[in-house]
């Protein structure tokens, strides 16, 4: 996988798991609805709205961790165009699902080695194993994106080697 694909996959993972302090009822009525709100908030660059799309119990961030996550969020500008999704529900738990991004384009701009660079990824052309996917869970009738925040904040980065 080239460095930009690694960076994109890493970025998606970091941002997915780097959020969520408030999370009260701002998910969606379906897994795809939660994923769409997550991507829309990310694309708009609205940190507070973005955090609310993640499962509330995944919000175990200290003030310093939240600040670091916010700074990382603001460093990479992301836009999504024509995103297509496929939802797979957990066969044993109707409150769990995975939303895979199957089509559309992701445009991201980041400062890499002091230089601002913009790249795009055509999701349909990505190897299926490299396509971004979002774990989603339903709490009290509302779907949220679900990831363990602290783990990824301390062990993954989104910048290429």
Secondary structure by P-SEA (a helix, b strand, c coil): ccaaaaaaaaaaaaaaacccccccccccccaaaaaaaaaaaaaaccaaaaaaacccccccccaaaaaaaaaaaaabbbbbcccccccccccccccbbbbbbcbbbbbbbbbcccbbbbbbbccccccccccbbbbbbbcccbbbbcccccccccccccccc
